[in-house]
Amino acid sequence: MDINEHQQWLIKFYEKRDWFKYPPQDRVNYITEELGELSRAVRTIEVGRDHPGEKVLNQAEKEDNLREEMADVIDQVLVLAAKYDIKPDELLEYSENKLKKRFNMDV
C-alpha cells in the first residue's frame, strides 16, 4: 500500500468512526499525544523504563511498540493533511525540495 492509498483508507475509517469531523486543532492535540507516546517508546529502548505497575517488555515488544507509536504519529499527520486537502506525496516532495534548496545539494 502506498502512502496516498493509506491516507484515503484512514479518511474512510475515521469517517465511519465519526472521528474525521474533529477540527484541525484537535488533530494537532492528538499528534502531540502520540508524539509523547513515541518519545516514551524511544526512551524505553534507549534508556530503559522502570515504572511500578508497568509490564517489563522484551526487546521484540519494545520494537513493536516503537512501530505502533511511529505509525500513530504518521496517521495523525495524514489525517491533518487531509483536513487541508494535502496529499502525502506532496508533503514528501515539499520536504525534499526544501532540504535540497536549503543545503544546496541533491542526494
C-alpha positions in Angstrom: 0.0 0.0 0.0 1.4 3.4 -0.8 1.0 6.4 1.5 -1.7 8.1 -0.6 -3.8 5.0 -0.5 -3.3 4.7 3.2 -4.4 8.3 3.7 -7.6 7.5 1.8 -8.2 4.4 3.9 -7.7 6.5 7.0 -10.2 9.1 5.9 -12.8 6.3 5.3 -12.0 4.7 8.6 -12.2 8.0 10.6 -15.4 8.9 8.8 -17.0 5.6 9.8 -15.9 6.1 13.4 -17.2 9.7 13.2 -13.7 11.0 14.1 -13.0 12.9 10.9 -15.3 15.7 11.9 -12.9 16.9 14.6 -11.2 20.2 13.7 -7.5 20.6 12.8 -6.6 22.0 16.3 -7.9 18.8 17.9 -5.9 16.8 15.4 -2.7 18.8 16.5 -3.5 17.8 20.1 -3.7 14.1 19.0 -0.4 14.5 17.3 1.1 15.9 20.5 -0.3 13.0 22.5 1.0 10.4 20.0 4.4 12.1 19.9 4.6 11.8 23.7 3.9 8.1 23.4 6.6 7.8 20.7 9.0 9.6 23.0 8.3 7.1 25.7 8.8 4.2 23.3 12.2 5.5 22.2 13.2 6.2 25.8 12.2 2.6 26.8 14.5 1.3 24.1 17.4 3.7 24.6 17.4 4.3 28.4 15.0 1.8 29.9 11.9 2.2 31.8 11.5 1.2 35.5 8.0 2.2 36.4 5.9 0.3 39.0 2.8 -1.3 37.6 4.1 -1.4 34.0 4.8 -4.7 32.4 8.5 -5.2 31.6 8.8 -5.6 27.8 11.3 -7.8 26.0 13.2 -6.3 23.0 10.7 -7.5 20.4 7.8 -6.0 22.4 9.7 -2.7 22.7 10.4 -2.6 18.9 6.7 -3.5 18.2 5.6 -0.6 20.5 8.0 1.7 18.7 6.5 0.8 15.3 3.0 1.2 16.7 3.7 4.7 18.0 5.5 5.8 14.8 2.5 4.6 12.8 0.1 6.5 15.1 2.1 9.8 14.6 2.1 9.3 10.9 -1.6 8.5 10.8 -2.4 11.7 12.7 -0.3 13.8 10.3 -2.0 12.2 7.4 -5.5 12.9 8.8 -4.5 16.5 9.5 -3.1 16.8 5.9 -6.4 15.5 4.6 -8.3 18.2 6.5 -6.4 20.7 4.4 -6.7 18.6 1.1 -2.9 17.9 1.1 -1.7 14.7 -0.4 1.1 12.8 1.4 3.2 12.7 -1.8 3.0 16.5 -1.9 4.4 16.6 1.6 7.3 14.3 0.8 8.1 16.3 -2.4 7.9 19.5 -0.4 10.3 18.2 2.2 12.9 17.0 -0.3 12.7 20.3 -2.3 13.1 22.4 0.9 16.2 20.4 2.0 17.8 20.4 -1.4 17.3 24.2 -1.6 18.4 24.9 2.0 21.6 22.9 1.8 22.2 23.3 -1.9 22.6 19.6 -2.5 20.9 16.6 -4.1 21.3 13.0 -2.9 
